[in-house]
């Protein structure tokens, strides 16, 4: 069963990511980004698998440009990995594969 990822905006980013008790994976995607859309079902499966230990969220870059600029997200897809409110890792573009995401998630645990 896939899990719908929590949709982040500038308004809830700090509360949901920075102040999270659990590690957080944030998926920055765009509605016209083919790699983003093809990865989304895999990320939802990972959210179902690790959801009790790690929070999975997504940011629609088209609707949240200012947030992307603030976080220096310049390419899609981009995944930011947070622990204790800090970015501890990042995957961008071609690096953003299911295998690499799983490896980074394992490192967060």
C-alpha positions as CSV (number, residue, x, y, z in Angstrom):
1,X,0.0,0.0,0.0
2,X,1.4,3.4,-1.0
3,X,1.3,6.4,1.3
4,X,0.4,9.9,0.2
5,X,3.3,12.1,1.1
6,X,2.7,15.2,3.2
7,X,2.6,18.3,1.0
8,X,4.9,21.0,2.3
9,X,4.7,24.7,1.8
10,X,6.6,27.7,3.2
11,X,4.0,27.9,5.9
12,X,4.4,24.4,7.3
13,X,8.0,23.6,6.4
14,X,9.6,24.6,9.7
15,X,6.9,22.8,11.8
16,X,6.9,19.6,9.8
17,X,10.7,19.3,8.9
18,X,12.9,21.4,11.2
19,X,10.9,20.6,14.3
20,X,10.2,17.0,13.5
21,X,11.0,14.4,16.2
22,X,11.8,11.9,13.4
23,X,14.3,12.1,10.5
24,X,12.7,13.6,7.4
25,X,13.1,13.0,3.7
26,X,11.8,15.9,1.5
27,X,11.2,15.2,-2.2
28,X,11.3,18.3,-4.4
29,X,9.4,17.6,-7.6
30,X,7.7,19.5,-10.4
31,X,4.6,18.7,-12.4
32,X,6.6,18.7,-15.7
33,X,9.6,16.8,-14.3
34,X,9.4,13.3,-15.8
35,X,12.0,11.7,-13.6
36,X,10.2,13.2,-10.5
37,X,6.9,11.8,-11.6
38,X,8.3,8.3,-12.3
39,X,10.1,8.3,-8.9
40,X,7.0,9.4,-6.9
41,X,5.4,5.9,-6.7
42,X,8.7,4.4,-5.4
43,X,9.0,7.2,-2.8
44,X,5.5,6.5,-1.7
45,X,6.3,2.8,-1.3
46,X,9.4,3.8,0.8
47,X,7.1,6.0,2.9
48,X,4.9,3.1,3.5
49,X,7.9,0.9,4.4
50,X,9.7,3.4,6.7
51,X,6.8,5.6,7.7
52,X,7.0,4.7,11.4
53,X,10.7,5.7,11.7
54,X,11.1,8.4,9.0
55,X,8.7,11.2,7.8
56,X,8.4,11.5,4.0
57,X,7.3,14.8,2.6
58,X,7.1,16.5,-0.8
59,X,7.4,20.0,-2.2
60,X,5.8,21.0,-5.5
61,X,8.6,23.3,-6.8
62,X,6.2,25.0,-9.2
63,X,4.0,26.2,-6.3
64,X,6.8,26.9,-3.8
65,X,9.6,28.7,-5.8
66,X,10.6,30.9,-2.9
67,X,11.1,27.9,-0.6
68,X,13.2,26.2,-3.2
69,X,15.4,29.3,-3.6
70,X,15.8,29.6,0.2
71,X,16.8,25.9,0.4
72,X,19.1,26.2,-2.7
73,X,17.2,23.6,-4.6
74,X,18.3,24.3,-8.2
75,X,17.5,21.0,-10.0
76,X,14.8,18.4,-10.0
77,X,14.4,15.9,-8.6
78,X,16.1,16.9,-5.4
79,X,15.9,15.0,-2.1
80,X,16.9,16.6,1.2
81,X,17.5,14.3,4.2
82,X,17.1,15.9,7.6
83,X,18.0,14.7,11.1
84,X,17.5,16.9,14.2
85,X,16.4,19.8,12.0
86,X,19.5,19.9,9.9
87,X,20.2,18.8,6.3
88,X,22.5,15.8,6.6
89,X,22.4,14.6,3.0
90,X,21.1,15.4,-0.5
91,X,20.5,13.7,-3.8
92,X,19.9,15.7,-7.0
93,X,19.1,14.8,-10.6
94,X,20.5,11.5,-11.9
95,X,21.7,10.6,-8.3
96,X,18.0,10.4,-7.2
97,X,17.4,6.7,-7.8
98,X,15.4,4.4,-5.6
99,X,18.7,2.6,-4.6
100,X,20.4,5.8,-3.5
101,X,17.3,7.0,-1.6
102,X,17.2,3.7,0.2
103,X,20.9,4.0,1.1
104,X,20.4,7.5,2.5
105,X,17.3,6.5,4.4
106,X,19.2,3.6,6.0
107,X,21.9,6.0,7.0
108,X,19.3,8.2,8.8
109,X,18.2,5.3,11.0
